[in-house]
Amino acid sequence: MIKSKKQGKFMNCPNCNEKIELTTKRYFGSLFGKHICPNCSIIFKLKRTKIYFLWIFLSIIFVVFSSLFIINFVTNKEVLDITYMVYLGILFFVYCFIDRKIENSLPTKAI
């Protein structure tokens, strides 16, 4: 069992109360939001909160406006394509890191 001194750092299994860290492998392995407890093998989901949905909404707004900013200020077509793809790649990894940290502290519910 994984123990942590910080509360809220790991997900809790709703069945056996096992503390489970949402690692990068588990994060990308559960694209539909279903997780499996390694201790009791129960399938559970995360309870999405209003703050989580606010995070998603603000992320979408940021991506839209920052993308418009790049498109308006970079006029060379070749530079625009490369810059935009690099920018989206960086945003993807930053978003996944922050989202995984937020999901790690969300409450869980059995399916």
Biopython code that builds the backbone (N, CA, C, O; Angstrom):
import numpy as np
from Bio.PDB.StructureBuilder import StructureBuilder

atoms = [
    (1, "MET", "N", (0.839, -1.170, 0.000)),
    (1, "MET", "CA", (0.000, 0.000, 0.000)),
    (1, "MET", "C", (0.887, 1.237, 0.000)),
    (1, "MET", "O", (1.887, 1.291, 0.717)),
    (2, "ILE", "N", (0.521, 2.231, -0.806)),
    (2, "ILE", "CA", (1.277, 3.466, -0.901)),
    (2, "ILE", "C", (0.785, 4.404, 0.187)),
    (2, "ILE", "O", (-0.410, 4.681, 0.287)),
    (3, "LYS", "N", (1.701, 4.885, 0.991)),
    (3, "LYS", "CA", (1.355, 5.816, 2.070)),
    (3, "LYS", "C", (1.951, 7.173, 1.753)),
    (3, "LYS", "O", (3.024, 7.265, 1.156)),
    (4, "SER", "N", (1.270, 8.203, 2.144)),
    (4, "SER", "CA", (1.761, 9.546, 1.945)),
    (4, "SER", "C", (1.461, 10.378, 3.187)),
    (4, "SER", "O", (0.424, 10.210, 3.829)),
    (5, "LYS", "N", (2.383, 11.273, 3.511)),
    (5, "LYS", "CA", (2.154, 12.165, 4.640)),
    (5, "LYS", "C", (1.192, 13.280, 4.268)),
    (5, "LYS", "O", (0.500, 13.819, 5.131)),
    (6, "LYS", "N", (1.143, 13.632, 2.975)),
    (6, "LYS", "CA", (0.236, 14.680, 2.502)),
    (6, "LYS", "C", (-1.129, 14.068, 2.194)),
    (6, "LYS", "O", (-1.220, 13.088, 1.456)),
    (7, "GLN", "N", (-2.169, 14.636, 2.750)),
    (7, "GLN", "CA", (-3.520, 14.170, 2.469)),
    (7, "GLN", "C", (-3.982, 14.764, 1.147)),
    (7, "GLN", "O", (-3.615, 15.889, 0.806)),
    (8, "GLY", "N", (-4.792, 14.007, 0.396)),
    (8, "GLY", "CA", (-5.304, 14.496, -0.861)),
    (8, "GLY", "C", (-4.339, 14.320, -2.020)),
    (8, "GLY", "O", (-4.631, 14.758, -3.132)),
    (9, "LYS", "N", (-3.209, 13.695, -1.786)),
    (9, "LYS", "CA", (-2.199, 13.511, -2.828)),
    (9, "LYS", "C", (-2.546, 12.348, -3.740)),
    (9, "LYS", "O", (-2.177, 12.353, -4.915)),
    (10, "PHE", "N", (-3.239, 11.364, -3.226)),
    (10, "PHE", "CA", (-3.562, 10.163, -3.984)),
    (10, "PHE", "C", (-5.071, 9.957, -4.053)),
    (10, "PHE", "O", (-5.826, 10.461, -3.221)),
    (11, "MET", "N", (-5.488, 9.200, -5.070)),
    (11, "MET", "CA", (-6.891, 8.795, -5.153)),
    (11, "MET", "C", (-7.119, 7.709, -4.106)),
    (11, "MET", "O", (-6.190, 6.983, -3.751)),
    (12, "ASN", "N", (-8.338, 7.597, -3.616)),
    (12, "ASN", "CA", (-8.701, 6.537, -2.674)),
    (12, "ASN", "C", (-9.670, 5.586, -3.345)),
    (12, "ASN", "O", (-10.638, 6.021, -3.969)),
    (13, "CYS", "N", (-9.421, 4.289, -3.223)),
    (13, "CYS", "CA", (-10.362, 3.298, -3.727)),
    (13, "CYS", "C", (-11.630, 3.370, -2.875)),
    (13, "CYS", "O", (-11.535, 3.332, -1.649)),
    (14, "PRO", "N", (-12.818, 3.475, -3.489)),
    (14, "PRO", "CA", (-14.058, 3.563, -2.701)),
    (14, "PRO", "C", (-14.409, 2.259, -1.996)),
    (14, "PRO", "O", (-15.239, 2.267, -1.087)),
    (15, "ASN", "N", (-13.803, 1.137, -2.385)),
    (15, "ASN", "CA", (-14.109, -0.153, -1.798)),
    (15, "ASN", "C", (-13.188, -0.475, -0.618)),
    (15, "ASN", "O", (-13.662, -0.744, 0.486)),
    (16, "CYS", "N", (-11.889, -0.448, -0.849)),
    (16, "CYS", "CA", (-10.938, -0.871, 0.195)),
    (16, "CYS", "C", (-10.144, 0.285, 0.792)),
    (16, "CYS", "O", (-9.316, 0.071, 1.677)),
    (17, "ASN", "N", (-10.387, 1.512, 0.319)),
    (17, "ASN", "CA", (-9.725, 2.718, 0.802)),
    (17, "ASN", "C", (-8.213, 2.725, 0.541)),
    (17, "ASN", "O", (-7.468, 3.423, 1.230)),
    (18, "GLU", "N", (-7.767, 1.962, -0.436)),
    (18, "GLU", "CA", (-6.361, 1.946, -0.851)),
    (18, "GLU", "C", (-6.009, 3.286, -1.484)),
    (18, "GLU", "O", (-6.781, 3.819, -2.282)),
    (19, "LYS", "N", (-4.860, 3.827, -1.138)),
    (19, "LYS", "CA", (-4.404, 5.067, -1.750)),
    (19, "LYS", "C", (-3.665, 4.718, -3.040)),
    (19, "LYS", "O", (-2.712, 3.939, -3.036)),
    (20, "ILE", "N", (-4.125, 5.314, -4.148)),
    (20, "ILE", "CA", (-3.587, 4.990, -5.464)),
    (20, "ILE", "C", (-3.109, 6.277, -6.112)),
    (20, "ILE", "O", (-3.867, 7.239, -6.232)),
    (21, "GLU", "N", (-1.853, 6.292, -6.528)),
    (21, "GLU", "CA", (-1.319, 7.473, -7.216)),
    (21, "GLU", "C", (-1.681, 7.397, -8.690)),
    (21, "GLU", "O", (-1.517, 6.354, -9.324)),
    (22, "LEU", "N", (-2.167, 8.488, -9.225)),
    (22, "LEU", "CA", (-2.500, 8.558, -10.640)),
    (22, "LEU", "C", (-1.218, 8.902, -11.400)),
    (22, "LEU", "O", (-0.913, 10.071, -11.637)),
    (23, "THR", "N", (-0.485, 7.871, -11.772)),
    (23, "THR", "CA", (0.757, 8.057, -12.506)),
    (23, "THR", "C", (0.448, 8.389, -13.958)),
    (23, "THR", "O", (-0.700, 8.309, -14.394)),
    (24, "THR", "N", (1.479, 8.761, -14.700)),
    (24, "THR", "CA", (1.297, 9.069, -16.123)),
    (24, "THR", "C", (0.777, 7.846, -16.874)),
    (24, "THR", "O", (-0.073, 7.975, -17.755)),
    (25, "LYS", "N", (1.279, 6.668, -16.532)),
    (25, "LYS", "CA", (0.831, 5.430, -17.187)),
    (25, "LYS", "C", (-0.653, 5.181, -16.910)),
    (25, "LYS", "O", (-1.405, 4.847, -17.826)),
    (26, "ARG", "N", (-1.075, 5.339, -15.662)),
    (26, "ARG", "CA", (-2.491, 5.154, -15.314)),
    (26, "ARG", "C", (-3.362, 6.239, -15.941)),
    (26, "ARG", "O", (-4.488, 5.972, -16.360)),
    (27, "TYR", "N", (-2.840, 7.460, -16.004)),
    (27, "TYR", "CA", (-3.591, 8.583, -16.573)),
    (27, "TYR", "C", (-3.921, 8.318, -18.042)),
    (27, "TYR", "O", (-5.073, 8.455, -18.452)),
    (28, "PHE", "N", (-2.921, 7.942, -18.830)),
    (28, "PHE", "CA", (-3.151, 7.688, -20.253)),
    (28, "PHE", "C", (-3.798, 6.325, -20.498)),
    (28, "PHE", "O", (-4.365, 6.101, -21.568)),
    (29, "GLY", "N", (-3.725, 5.413, -19.529)),
    (29, "GLY", "CA", (-4.362, 4.113, -19.661)),
    (29, "GLY", "C", (-5.849, 4.135, -19.354)),
    (29, "GLY", "O", (-6.561, 3.172, -19.638)),
    (30, "SER", "N", (-6.312, 5.217, -18.781)),
    (30, "SER", "CA", (-7.741, 5.324, -18.434)),
    (30, "SER", "C", (-8.342, 6.548, -19.116)),
    (30, "SER", "O", (-8.801, 7.478, -18.452)),
    (31, "LEU", "N", (-8.333, 6.537, -20.416)),
    (31, "LEU", "CA", (-8.808, 7.691, -21.175)),
    (31, "LEU", "C", (-10.289, 7.981, -20.963)),
    (31, "LEU", "O", (-10.724, 9.119, -21.144)),
    (32, "PHE", "N", (-11.066, 6.978, -20.584)),
    (32, "PHE", "CA", (-12.496, 7.180, -20.352)),
    (32, "PHE", "C", (-12.805, 7.418, -18.879)),
    (32, "PHE", "O", (-13.974, 7.450, -18.494)),
    (33, "GLY", "N", (-11.778, 7.587, -18.050)),
    (33, "GLY", "CA", (-11.974, 7.947, -16.655)),
    (33, "GLY", "C", (-12.244, 6.804, -15.713)),
    (33, "GLY", "O", (-12.575, 7.037, -14.551)),
    (34, "LYS", "N", (-12.115, 5.563, -16.178)),
    (34, "LYS", "CA", (-12.319, 4.409, -15.300)),
    (34, "LYS", "C", (-10.962, 3.913, -14.830)),
    (34, "LYS", "O", (-10.048, 3.711, -15.629)),
    (35, "HIS", "N", (-10.846, 3.721, -13.527)),
    (35, "HIS", "CA", (-9.601, 3.269, -12.922)),
    (35, "HIS", "C", (-9.835, 1.943, -12.213)),
    (35, "HIS", "O", (-10.949, 1.657, -11.773)),
    (36, "ILE", "N", (-8.795, 1.140, -12.103)),
    (36, "ILE", "CA", (-8.884, -0.159, -11.429)),
    (36, "ILE", "C", (-7.975, -0.137, -10.207)),
    (36, "ILE", "O", (-6.801, 0.223, -10.300)),
    (37, "CYS", "N", (-8.522, -0.520, -9.077)),
    (37, "CYS", "CA", (-7.740, -0.587, -7.847)),
    (37, "CYS", "C", (-6.770, -1.767, -7.938)),
    (37, "CYS", "O", (-7.203, -2.883, -8.224)),
    (38, "PRO", "N", (-5.480, -1.555, -7.705)),
    (38, "PRO", "CA", (-4.534, -2.668, -7.760)),
    (38, "PRO", "C", (-4.680, -3.635, -6.583)),
    (38, "PRO", "O", (-4.172, -4.755, -6.639)),
    (39, "ASN", "N", (-5.365, -3.216, -5.525)),
    (39, "ASN", "CA", (-5.523, -4.052, -4.339)),
    (39, "ASN", "C", (-6.744, -4.966, -4.440)),
    (39, "ASN", "O", (-6.623, -6.173, -4.231)),
    (40, "CYS", "N", (-7.922, -4.409, -4.757)),
    (40, "CYS", "CA", (-9.157, -5.206, -4.756)),
    (40, "CYS", "C", (-9.765, -5.376, -6.150)),
    (40, "CYS", "O", (-10.778, -6.059, -6.301)),
    (41, "SER", "N", (-9.168, -4.772, -7.154)),
    (41, "SER", "CA", (-9.583, -4.879, -8.569)),
    (41, "SER", "C", (-10.964, -4.310, -8.863)),
    (41, "SER", "O", (-11.555, -4.649, -9.889)),
    (42, "ILE", "N", (-11.487, -3.470, -8.010)),
    (42, "ILE", "CA", (-12.766, -2.832, -8.298)),
    (42, "ILE", "C", (-12.528, -1.683, -9.294)),
    (42, "ILE", "O", (-11.475, -1.046, -9.280)),
    (43, "ILE", "N", (-13.509, -1.435, -10.142)),
    (43, "ILE", "CA", (-13.429, -0.333, -11.102)),
    (43, "ILE", "C", (-14.139, 0.868, -10.489)),
    (43, "ILE", "O", (-15.258, 0.753, -9.990)),
    (44, "PHE", "N", (-13.476, 2.021, -10.534)),
    (44, "PHE", "CA", (-14.077, 3.228, -9.984)),
    (44, "PHE", "C", (-13.797, 4.416, -10.895)),
    (44, "PHE", "O", (-12.931, 4.374, -11.769)),
    (45, "LYS", "N", (-14.565, 5.478, -10.654)),
    (45, "LYS", "CA", (-14.411, 6.721, -11.411)),
    (45, "LYS", "C", (-14.141, 7.856, -10.437)),
    (45, "LYS", "O", (-14.287, 7.715, -9.223)),
    (46, "LEU", "N", (-13.750, 8.970, -10.999)),
    (46, "LEU", "CA", (-13.540, 10.167, -10.199)),
    (46, "LEU", "C", (-14.812, 11.009, -10.204)),
    (46, "LEU", "O", (-15.517, 11.081, -11.211)),
    (47, "LYS", "N", (-15.094, 11.640, -9.078)),
    (47, "LYS", "CA", (-16.218, 12.573, -9.000)),
    (47, "LYS", "C", (-15.711, 13.928, -9.478)),
    (47, "LYS", "O", (-14.843, 14.531, -8.847)),
    (48, "ARG", "N", (-16.248, 14.395, -10.574)),
    (48, "ARG", "CA", (-15.840, 15.690, -11.125)),
    (48, "ARG", "C", (-16.510, 16.803, -10.324)),
    (48, "ARG", "O", (-17.709, 16.756, -10.050)),
    (49, "THR", "N", (-15.718, 17.796, -9.957)),
    (49, "THR", "CA", (-16.223, 18.909, -9.162)),
    (49, "THR", "C", (-16.398, 20.145, -10.045)),
    (49, "THR", "O", (-15.974, 20.159, -11.201)),
    (50, "LYS", "N", (-17.022, 21.173, -9.491)),
    (50, "LYS", "CA", (-17.205, 22.422, -10.225)),
    (50, "LYS", "C", (-15.853, 23.058, -10.554)),
    (50, "LYS", "O", (-15.685, 23.650, -11.619)),
    (51, "ILE", "N", (-14.909, 22.936, -9.652)),
    (51, "ILE", "CA", (-13.574, 23.499, -9.886)),
    (51, "ILE", "C", (-12.894, 22.775, -11.045)),
    (51, "ILE", "O", (-12.185, 23.398, -11.835)),
    (52, "TYR", "N", (-13.105, 21.478, -11.147)),
    (52, "TYR", "CA", (-12.522, 20.729, -12.256)),
    (52, "TYR", "C", (-13.111, 21.200, -13.587)),
    (52, "TYR", "O", (-12.372, 21.392, -14.552)),
    (53, "PHE", "N", (-14.418, 21.385, -13.649)),
    (53, "PHE", "CA", (-15.044, 21.862, -14.875)),
    (53, "PHE", "C", (-14.640, 23.301, -15.192)),
    (53, "PHE", "O", (-14.546, 23.675, -16.361)),
    (54, "LEU", "N", (-14.401, 24.104, -14.160)),
    (54, "LEU", "CA", (-13.881, 25.452, -14.373)),
    (54, "LEU", "C", (-12.488, 25.376, -14.990)),
    (54, "LEU", "O", (-12.172, 26.154, -15.890)),
    (55, "TRP", "N", (-11.655, 24.455, -14.522)),
    (55, "TRP", "CA", (-10.323, 24.238, -15.081)),
    (55, "TRP", "C", (-10.415, 23.879, -16.561)),
    (55, "TRP", "O", (-9.653, 24.411, -17.367)),
    (56, "ILE", "N", (-11.328, 22.993, -16.931)),
    (56, "ILE", "CA", (-11.502, 22.598, -18.333)),
    (56, "ILE", "C", (-11.944, 23.808, -19.164)),
    (56, "ILE", "O", (-11.404, 24.055, -20.242)),
    (57, "PHE", "N", (-12.922, 24.556, -18.660)),
    (57, "PHE", "CA", (-13.438, 25.726, -19.383)),
    (57, "PHE", "C", (-12.345, 26.767, -19.593)),
    (57, "PHE", "O", (-12.184, 27.280, -20.700)),
    (58, "LEU", "N", (-11.593, 27.084, -18.541)),
    (58, "LEU", "CA", (-10.523, 28.074, -18.663)),
    (58, "LEU", "C", (-9.412, 27.601, -19.586)),
    (58, "LEU", "O", (-8.803, 28.413, -20.284)),
    (59, "SER", "N", (-9.141, 26.311, -19.603)),
    (59, "SER", "CA", (-8.133, 25.759, -20.511)),
    (59, "SER", "C", (-8.545, 25.940, -21.963)),
    (59, "SER", "O", (-7.727, 26.311, -22.805)),
    (60, "ILE", "N", (-9.807, 25.680, -22.255)),
    (60, "ILE", "CA", (-10.304, 25.838, -23.629)),
    (60, "ILE", "C", (-10.240, 27.300, -24.048)),
    (60, "ILE", "O", (-9.821, 27.606, -25.165)),
    (61, "ILE", "N", (-10.647, 28.198, -23.172)),
    (61, "ILE", "CA", (-10.584, 29.639, -23.467)),
    (61, "ILE", "C", (-9.141, 30.064, -23.729)),
    (61, "ILE", "O", (-8.870, 30.804, -24.674)),
    (62, "PHE", "N", (-8.222, 29.596, -22.894)),
    (62, "PHE", "CA", (-6.808, 29.944, -23.067)),
    (62, "PHE", "C", (-6.274, 29.446, -24.402)),
    (62, "PHE", "O", (-5.589, 30.185, -25.109)),
    (63, "VAL", "N", (-6.578, 28.212, -24.752)),
    (63, "VAL", "CA", (-6.091, 27.651, -26.016)),
    (63, "VAL", "C", (-6.658, 28.418, -27.208)),
    (63, "VAL", "O", (-5.927, 28.705, -28.156)),
    (64, "VAL", "N", (-7.928, 28.748, -27.176)),
    (64, "VAL", "CA", (-8.546, 29.470, -28.295)),
    (64, "VAL", "C", (-7.909, 30.847, -28.467)),
    (64, "VAL", "O", (-7.509, 31.211, -29.573)),
    (65, "PHE", "N", (-7.813, 31.608, -27.391)),
    (65, "PHE", "CA", (-7.277, 32.964, -27.512)),
    (65, "PHE", "C", (-5.774, 32.974, -27.801)),
    (65, "PHE", "O", (-5.304, 33.806, -28.576)),
    (66, "SER", "N", (-5.036, 32.083, -27.204)),
    (66, "SER", "CA", (-3.605, 32.048, -27.505)),
    (66, "SER", "C", (-3.358, 31.564, -28.927)),
    (66, "SER", "O", (-2.400, 32.003, -29.564)),
    (67, "SER", "N", (-4.191, 30.676, -29.437)),
    (67, "SER", "CA", (-4.066, 30.233, -30.833)),
    (67, "SER", "C", (-4.370, 31.380, -31.785)),
    (67, "SER", "O", (-3.672, 31.560, -32.783)),
    (68, "LEU", "N", (-5.401, 32.151, -31.484)),
    (68, "LEU", "CA", (-5.711, 33.326, -32.306)),
    (68, "LEU", "C", (-4.563, 34.334, -32.276)),
    (68, "LEU", "O", (-4.257, 34.961, -33.290)),
    (69, "PHE", "N", (-3.940, 34.484, -31.130)),
    (69, "PHE", "CA", (-2.795, 35.382, -30.997)),
    (69, "PHE", "C", (-1.657, 34.945, -31.914)),
    (69, "PHE", "O", (-1.076, 35.770, -32.620)),
    (70, "ILE", "N", (-1.338, 33.663, -31.908)),
    (70, "ILE", "CA", (-0.269, 33.145, -32.762)),
    (70, "ILE", "C", (-0.626, 33.317, -34.234)),
    (70, "ILE", "O", (0.210, 33.752, -35.026)),
    (71, "ILE", "N", (-1.835, 32.985, -34.600)),
    (71, "ILE", "CA", (-2.251, 33.084, -36.000)),
    (71, "ILE", "C", (-2.217, 34.538, -36.486)),
    (71, "ILE", "O", (-1.849, 34.790, -37.634)),
    (72, "ASN", "N", (-2.591, 35.491, -35.638)),
    (72, "ASN", "CA", (-2.614, 36.898, -36.047)),
    (72, "ASN", "C", (-1.229, 37.531, -36.135)),
    (72, "ASN", "O", (-1.024, 38.435, -36.945)),
    (73, "PHE", "N", (-0.279, 37.084, -35.329)),
    (73, "PHE", "CA", (1.017, 37.743, -35.287)),
    (73, "PHE", "C", (2.124, 37.024, -36.055)),
    (73, "PHE", "O", (3.202, 37.587, -36.244)),
    (74, "VAL", "N", (1.884, 35.826, -36.487)),
    (74, "VAL", "CA", (2.865, 35.133, -37.321)),
    (74, "VAL", "C", (2.270, 35.065, -38.724)),
    (74, "VAL", "O", (1.281, 34.370, -38.956)),
    (75, "THR", "N", (2.880, 35.790, -39.653)),
    (75, "THR", "CA", (2.304, 35.895, -40.988)),
    (75, "THR", "C", (2.922, 34.936, -41.996)),
    (75, "THR", "O", (2.274, 34.599, -42.987)),
    (76, "ASN", "N", (4.142, 34.490, -41.780)),
    (76, "ASN", "CA", (4.790, 33.564, -42.701)),
    (76, "ASN", "C", (4.151, 32.192, -42.551)),
    (76, "ASN", "O", (4.126, 31.654, -41.445)),
    (77, "LYS", "N", (3.634, 31.610, -43.626)),
    (77, "LYS", "CA", (2.887, 30.351, -43.572)),
    (77, "LYS", "C", (3.737, 29.194, -43.043)),
    (77, "LYS", "O", (3.258, 28.406, -42.228)),
    (78, "GLU", "N", (5.005, 29.078, -43.498)),
    (78, "GLU", "CA", (5.858, 27.984, -43.018)),
    (78, "GLU", "C", (6.146, 28.115, -41.529)),
    (78, "GLU", "O", (6.069, 27.138, -40.785)),
    (79, "VAL", "N", (6.475, 29.312, -41.106)),
    (79, "VAL", "CA", (6.761, 29.545, -39.688)),
    (79, "VAL", "C", (5.503, 29.314, -38.858)),
    (79, "VAL", "O", (5.574, 28.764, -37.759)),
    (80, "LEU", "N", (4.357, 29.729, -39.378)),
    (80, "LEU", "CA", (3.100, 29.555, -38.657)),
    (80, "LEU", "C", (2.809, 28.079, -38.400)),
    (80, "LEU", "O", (2.460, 27.708, -37.279)),
    (81, "ASP", "N", (2.945, 27.243, -39.405)),
    (81, "ASP", "CA", (2.670, 25.813, -39.238)),
    (81, "ASP", "C", (3.578, 25.192, -38.186)),
    (81, "ASP", "O", (3.109, 24.476, -37.301)),
    (82, "ILE", "N", (4.867, 25.461, -38.277)),
    (82, "ILE", "CA", (5.825, 24.877, -37.333)),
    (82, "ILE", "C", (5.591, 25.424, -35.928)),
    (82, "ILE", "O", (5.552, 24.670, -34.956)),
    (83, "THR", "N", (5.438, 26.726, -35.835)),
    (83, "THR", "CA", (5.230, 27.359, -34.527)),
    (83, "THR", "C", (3.957, 26.843, -33.868)),
    (83, "THR", "O", (3.942, 26.535, -32.677)),
    (84, "TYR", "N", (2.913, 26.755, -34.641)),
    (84, "TYR", "CA", (1.632, 26.329, -34.098)),
    (84, "TYR", "C", (1.679, 24.873, -33.633)),
    (84, "TYR", "O", (1.128, 24.549, -32.581)),
    (85, "MET", "N", (2.320, 24.000, -34.391)),
    (85, "MET", "CA", (2.402, 22.589, -34.002)),
    (85, "MET", "C", (3.262, 22.416, -32.740)),
    (85, "MET", "O", (2.915, 21.633, -31.856)),
    (86, "VAL", "N", (4.369, 23.138, -32.659)),
    (86, "VAL", "CA", (5.216, 23.076, -31.457)),
    (86, "VAL", "C", (4.435, 23.605, -30.261)),
    (86, "VAL", "O", (4.476, 23.020, -29.178)),
    (87, "TYR", "N", (3.732, 24.701, -30.455)),
    (87, "TYR", "CA", (2.931, 25.298, -29.386)),
    (87, "TYR", "C", (1.865, 24.322, -28.890)),
    (87, "TYR", "O", (1.702, 24.148, -27.683)),
    (88, "LEU", "N", (1.141, 23.686, -29.807)),
    (88, "LEU", "CA", (0.113, 22.725, -29.407)),
    (88, "LEU", "C", (0.716, 21.509, -28.702)),
    (88, "LEU", "O", (0.112, 20.977, -27.770)),
    (89, "GLY", "N", (1.893, 21.066, -29.133)),
    (89, "GLY", "CA", (2.564, 19.952, -28.465)),
    (89, "GLY", "C", (2.944, 20.295, -27.035)),
    (89, "GLY", "O", (2.739, 19.495, -26.122)),
    (90, "ILE", "N", (3.494, 21.480, -26.843)),
    (90, "ILE", "CA", (3.861, 21.922, -25.491)),
    (90, "ILE", "C", (2.613, 22.058, -24.629)),
    (90, "ILE", "O", (2.602, 21.623, -23.477)),
    (91, "LEU", "N", (1.560, 22.660, -25.182)),
    (91, "LEU", "CA", (0.311, 22.803, -24.428)),
    (91, "LEU", "C", (-0.271, 21.459, -24.018)),
    (91, "LEU", "O", (-0.800, 21.318, -22.916)),
    (92, "PHE", "N", (-0.175, 20.470, -24.902)),
    (92, "PHE", "CA", (-0.696, 19.139, -24.596)),
    (92, "PHE", "C", (-0.007, 18.557, -23.364)),
    (92, "PHE", "O", (-0.673, 18.052, -22.461)),
    (93, "PHE", "N", (1.322, 18.626, -23.324)),
    (93, "PHE", "CA", (2.047, 18.053, -22.196)),
    (93, "PHE", "C", (1.820, 18.844, -20.907)),
    (93, "PHE", "O", (1.716, 18.252, -19.832)),
    (94, "VAL", "N", (1.744, 20.159, -21.002)),
    (94, "VAL", "CA", (1.476, 20.976, -19.814)),
    (94, "VAL", "C", (0.066, 20.686, -19.293)),
    (94, "VAL", "O", (-0.138, 20.519, -18.090)),
    (95, "TYR", "N", (-0.903, 20.629, -20.211)),
    (95, "TYR", "CA", (-2.280, 20.344, -19.812)),
    (95, "TYR", "C", (-2.382, 18.974, -19.135)),
    (95, "TYR", "O", (-3.012, 18.847, -18.085)),
    (96, "CYS", "N", (-1.771, 17.961, -19.729)),
    (96, "CYS", "CA", (-1.837, 16.609, -19.155)),
    (96, "CYS", "C", (-1.211, 16.561, -17.770)),
    (96, "CYS", "O", (-1.736, 15.888, -16.882)),
    (97, "PHE", "N", (-0.100, 17.260, -17.569)),
    (97, "PHE", "CA", (0.549, 17.279, -16.256)),
    (97, "PHE", "C", (-0.360, 17.921, -15.215)),
    (97, "PHE", "O", (-0.554, 17.371, -14.131)),
    (98, "ILE", "N", (-0.917, 19.084, -15.545)),
    (98, "ILE", "CA", (-1.791, 19.784, -14.589)),
    (98, "ILE", "C", (-3.072, 18.990, -14.346)),
    (98, "ILE", "O", (-3.516, 18.871, -13.205)),
    (99, "ASP", "N", (-3.666, 18.449, -15.400)),
    (99, "ASP", "CA", (-4.900, 17.680, -15.267)),
    (99, "ASP", "C", (-4.683, 16.434, -14.407)),
    (99, "ASP", "O", (-5.531, 16.092, -13.583)),
    (100, "ARG", "N", (-3.561, 15.763, -14.595)),
    (100, "ARG", "CA", (-3.256, 14.567, -13.796)),
    (100, "ARG", "C", (-3.117, 14.934, -12.320)),
    (100, "ARG", "O", (-3.590, 14.198, -11.454)),
    (101, "LYS", "N", (-2.475, 16.059, -12.025)),
    (101, "LYS", "CA", (-2.331, 16.501, -10.636)),
    (101, "LYS", "C", (-3.693, 16.840, -10.026)),
    (101, "LYS", "O", (-3.947, 16.522, -8.864)),
    (102, "ILE", "N", (-4.557, 17.475, -10.793)),
    (102, "ILE", "CA", (-5.891, 17.805, -10.286)),
    (102, "ILE", "C", (-6.709, 16.534, -10.065)),
    (102, "ILE", "O", (-7.348, 16.378, -9.025)),
    (103, "GLU", "N", (-6.689, 15.622, -11.048)),
    (103, "GLU", "CA", (-7.461, 14.381, -10.920)),
    (103, "GLU", "C", (-6.961, 13.514, -9.774)),
    (103, "GLU", "O", (-7.739, 12.753, -9.199)),
    (104, "ASN", "N", (-5.693, 13.610, -9.432)),
    (104, "ASN", "CA", (-5.126, 12.825, -8.339)),
    (104, "ASN", "C", (-5.777, 13.175, -7.000)),
    (104, "ASN", "O", (-5.809, 12.348, -6.089)),
    (105, "SER", "N", (-6.288, 14.380, -6.884)),
    (105, "SER", "CA", (-6.877, 14.797, -5.613)),
    (105, "SER", "C", (-8.407, 14.777, -5.604)),
    (105, "SER", "O", (-9.018, 15.145, -4.601)),
    (106, "LEU", "N", (-9.037, 14.352, -6.707)),
    (106, "LEU", "CA", (-10.491, 14.304, -6.750)),
    (106, "LEU", "C", (-11.030, 13.106, -5.954)),
    (106, "LEU", "O", (-10.357, 12.080, -5.857)),
    (107, "PRO", "N", (-12.224, 13.227, -5.391)),
    (107, "PRO", "CA", (-12.849, 12.085, -4.718)),
    (107, "PRO", "C", (-13.264, 11.022, -5.733)),
    (107, "PRO", "O", (-13.419, 11.317, -6.918)),
    (108, "THR", "N", (-13.440, 9.799, -5.271)),
    (108, "THR", "CA", (-13.767, 8.679, -6.155)),
    (108, "THR", "C", (-15.140, 8.107, -5.822)),
    (108, "THR", "O", (-15.682, 8.325, -4.739)),
    (109, "LYS", "N", (-15.693, 7.356, -6.801)),
    (109, "LYS", "CA", (-16.956, 6.650, -6.572)),
    (109, "LYS", "C", (-16.905, 5.321, -7.326)),
    (109, "LYS", "O", (-16.330, 5.234, -8.410)),
    (110, "ALA", "N", (-17.504, 4.303, -6.747)),
    (110, "ALA", "CA", (-17.544, 2.989, -7.368)),
    (110, "ALA", "C", (-18.505, 3.008, -8.546)),
    (110, "ALA", "O", (-19.482, 3.756, -8.554)),
    (111, "ILE", "N", (-18.218, 2.179, -9.536)),
    (111, "ILE", "CA", (-19.092, 2.069, -10.713)),
    (111, "ILE", "C", (-20.040, 0.912, -10.512)),
    (111, "ILE", "O", (-20.867, 0.634, -11.380)),
]
sb = StructureBuilder()
sb.init_structure("model")
sb.init_model(0)
sb.init_chain("A")
sb.init_seg("    ")
for serial, (resi, resn, name, xyz) in enumerate(atoms, 1):
    if name == "N":
        sb.init_residue(resn, " ", resi, " ")
    sb.init_atom(name, np.array(xyz, "f"), 0.0, 1.0, " ", f" {name:<3s}", serial, name[0])
structure = sb.get_structure()
